[in-house]
Amino acid sequence: MDNLNYNLTVTAANTPTPLDPTFKTVIDENQPAIMTSTNITTPGSRVLSVACTKDSALPAALRPEFTDRANVNAQVVNTSDNRFSFTVTGLDVGVIANCLISNDSSQTYPVVDLTKQVPERAAAGDQFRVDATTPVGGAATASTTGTATSATTRLVVRPTYTTQPIAGGQQLVEDALPSVTVGEAALGTANLAAYRSTTTCTSTGGTAPTGLPNNASVTTATFTPNYNNVVACTITNVAVPTTTVNVTKTGQTVVTAGQAVTYTITAENTSGRAANVTLTDTLNPVRPASEVTVSDGGTYDPATGVVTWNLGSLASGASLQRTVTLDLPDPVAATLTSGPVYTGPTAVSNTAAVQTDVNNTSTATSASVTTNVAYASATKTVQNLSESGPVGTVAEGGPGQTLRYCLNYRNYSAVALPQVRLTDPLQAGQTLTPDSVTVTRSTGSTALSDNSVSTLLDVALPDVQPGETGSVCFDAEIPGGN
């Protein structure tokens, strides 16, 4: 601990003429005539307190304007060279003030060295400012200029002082060290969004502050330093590459229930190098993981229906392809009275997307591909026309009698089916009656392509509309009649 006690005499030589009652005499610890290394072991070290009192030995007549106390106020006069100064007011010519400064020579004020690094610029004229500030008025700033890639400033962190009365004067007692906020701002037309900003602070000397950022993706950081700290903070801006990555997607537009549909996704970089490229494909509706196969190490989330590939970097002009295969479930086998039952989706739509750049700020999406699932069913009935019997799934008949068979169809798909083919081989010995094939369609159409032969019904219905129902009937004779 260093204590310095000295007298300050206000004389006509260092006061305005006539005397200004608000005149302040500044005492600076770096003034050689007042403080030397023999007085303070470490000039600029921590100032614990300053106490100033009047010299009570002076006759009152010599100090007519000297109040009961000498008034002191502390201020930092130069943050770059660690100076401490304070002012003494309320003294008249010939009056002496005794001031005692208490220093802790083992501790120095913390300093913050703040550097701005701009290794590359998004635009040639981009400039930036960095600031180190405290809530009690400490401030230091630096700005880049021209093509310079760095700028540096230093802040000496000083506490505030609380004024307390003492006998015959006043004293200043230090408060706690304030927090420090380091940050940056874009100047002119510069845009911080065009850069990836990181902040790193390291500390030497004393007890390191807590909460120092380490390569953090932030443009501001706040911490409270400790005595003897030298905190070095660097805010670095790296221009985010401007990239254009396009994504396209292809896949079948119509498939049959129970079949597999494969989607091919292509990502192509048509500009500069793209970093952190992520490719996704979203299936709608969501399908179970057992139905989805993903190429090239991609992952599928059955809770969201999202397929993801982390592609890393994609060079300029490069392209790549990934595939997703969806295995649609098979319909349950049909019976005479019930057609095949299909429990899968009637349509699957999905959209691919690609995200690029360091902060994934550039996104492109493909047009949605919708795959409609073709699903139709048919049931069969029979009637003994010769006996005008009932329509059912079983009919008895004798030799020479005629049976009428009907295949009843329905299109469960959400789209028109270009063609529905119905075939039915006749039982042994039965013969299809020529010109007996008829069609009834709910759309009113009678379009039919008939390729039947005597032992086989073979017809094709063109352009079967969504939800369309109908029937194709034909007659067959039981052999053995006259």
HELIX and SHEET records of a PDB file:
HELIX    1   1 ALA A   12  ASN A   14  5                                   3    
HELIX    2   2 ALA A   60  LEU A   62  5                                   3    
HELIX    3   3 LEU A  192  ALA A  194  5                                   3    
HELIX    4   4 ALA A  289  GLU A  291  5                                   3    
SHEET    1   A 5 ASP A   2  THR A   9  0                                        
SHEET    2   A 5 ILE A  96  THR A 108 -1                                        
SHEET    3   A 5 SER A  45  LYS A  54 -1                                        
SHEET    4   A 5 GLY A 169  GLU A 174 -1                                        
SHEET    5   A 5 TYR A 161  ILE A 166 -1                                        
SHEET    1   B 3 THR A  25  ASP A  28  0                                        
SHEET    2   B 3 SER A  85  THR A  89 -1                                        
SHEET    3   B 3 ASN A  71  GLN A  75 -1                                        
SHEET    1   C 4 SER A 150  VAL A 156  0                                        
SHEET    2   C 4 VAL A 111  GLN A 117 -1                                        
SHEET    3   C 4 VAL A 230  ALA A 239  1                                        
SHEET    4   C 4 TYR A 195  THR A 204 -1                                        
SHEET    1   D 4 ALA A 139  SER A 143  0                                        
SHEET    2   D 4 GLN A 127  THR A 133 -1                                        
SHEET    3   D 4 VAL A 180  LEU A 187 -1                                        
SHEET    4   D 4 THR A 220  PHE A 223 -1                                        
SHEET    1   E 4 VAL A 245  THR A 250  0                                        
SHEET    2   E 4 ALA A 260  ASN A 269 -1                                        
SHEET    3   E 4 SER A 319  ASP A 327 -1                                        
SHEET    4   E 4 VAL A 292  VAL A 294 -1                                        
SHEET    1   F 6 VAL A 254  THR A 256  0                                        
SHEET    2   F 6 VAL A 369  ALA A 374  1                                        
SHEET    3   F 6 ALA A 347  THR A 356 -1                                        
SHEET    4   F 6 ALA A 274  ASN A 284 -1                                        
SHEET    5   F 6 VAL A 306  LEU A 314 -1                                        
SHEET    6   F 6 THR A 299  ASP A 301 -1                                        
SHEET    1   G 4 VAL A 254  THR A 256  0                                        
SHEET    2   G 4 VAL A 369  ALA A 374  1                                        
SHEET    3   G 4 ALA A 347  THR A 356 -1                                        
SHEET    4   G 4 SER A 362  THR A 365 -1                                        
SHEET    1   H 4 ALA A 376  ASN A 384  0                                        
SHEET    2   H 4 THR A 402  ASN A 411 -1                                        
SHEET    3   H 4 THR A 469  GLU A 477 -1                                        
SHEET    4   H 4 THR A 431  LEU A 432 -1                                        
SHEET    1   I 4 ALA A 376  ASN A 384  0                                        
SHEET    2   I 4 THR A 402  ASN A 411 -1                                        
SHEET    3   I 4 THR A 469  GLU A 477 -1                                        
SHEET    4   I 4 THR A 438  ARG A 441 -1                                        
SHEET    1   J 3 LEU A 417  PRO A 425  0                                        
SHEET    2   J 3 LEU A 456  VAL A 464 -1                                        
SHEET    3   J 3 SER A 449  ASP A 450 -1                                        
END                                                                             
